[in-house]
Amino acid sequence: MRTTFIIIVLALAGLAGGYGSYLIWDHVTAEPPTGPGADTGSAWRGPETATESVIGQAMPDGVVLPALDGGQHDLAEWRGKTLLINFWASWCPPCIREMPVFEELQQEFGGDRFTFIGIAVDNRADAAEFAQKTGVTYPILYGRAEAMTAGDQFGNRRGMLPYSVLVDADGVIQRVWSGELHRADLEPVIREALDTPP
């Protein structure tokens, strides 16, 4: 199963290259969905087609994943802060490109009112190595099928990477993005969420 997963990921990553986002296999360990309207396959989608079905909904409960700090963390631990939750992987070039920008913004805006949280669709060793190389200081959670399930709960129905979600301090999802983000995309959104003038 692990070999099949790696082959599928590499093949799909190759197909998606150059478009600023990658597709990961939707629900690797789950049975294919059935019934009317079931999504029975995955196809590449560009950044402009991130699902908006979760906007205005409460952040899902019970999203618990292991963290690089060695513990298990529930995203509810950060309720009361504005969160930028980013789903990424060490083998995803657009994810790699955007993380230094996230760290810069974390250094500028992170604190009692705001934080980035990275969720790596990856194994611990690869996620930890990449986080160390980039000097990321914000919390990094990780997992494979579990992280993909979390992404689905946040509206990432097709398993795009990178995929980012802005959750306000009341725990309500305000924005979603599928694809690579830049400082110009995020800084105004963070300032608005925190009511911080430029």
CORURMO-V252249 format. One line per field, one symbol per residue. phi: phi as a letter, one per 40 degrees, with the letter a starting at -180 (. if undefined). A space follows every 10 residues. Layout:
phi = ???
//
This chain:
phi = .cccdccccc ccccccdgcg abbbccfdcc cdcbhcgccc abbcbcdcbd cbcccgccdc cgcbbcbcch cbbcdcdcdh bcbbcbcaac cbdccccccc cccdccccbc icbaacbcbc cacccccccc ccccgcbccb baibdccccc dcccgccbgc bcabbcbccc gbcbabbbhc bbdcccdccc ccccfbcc
//
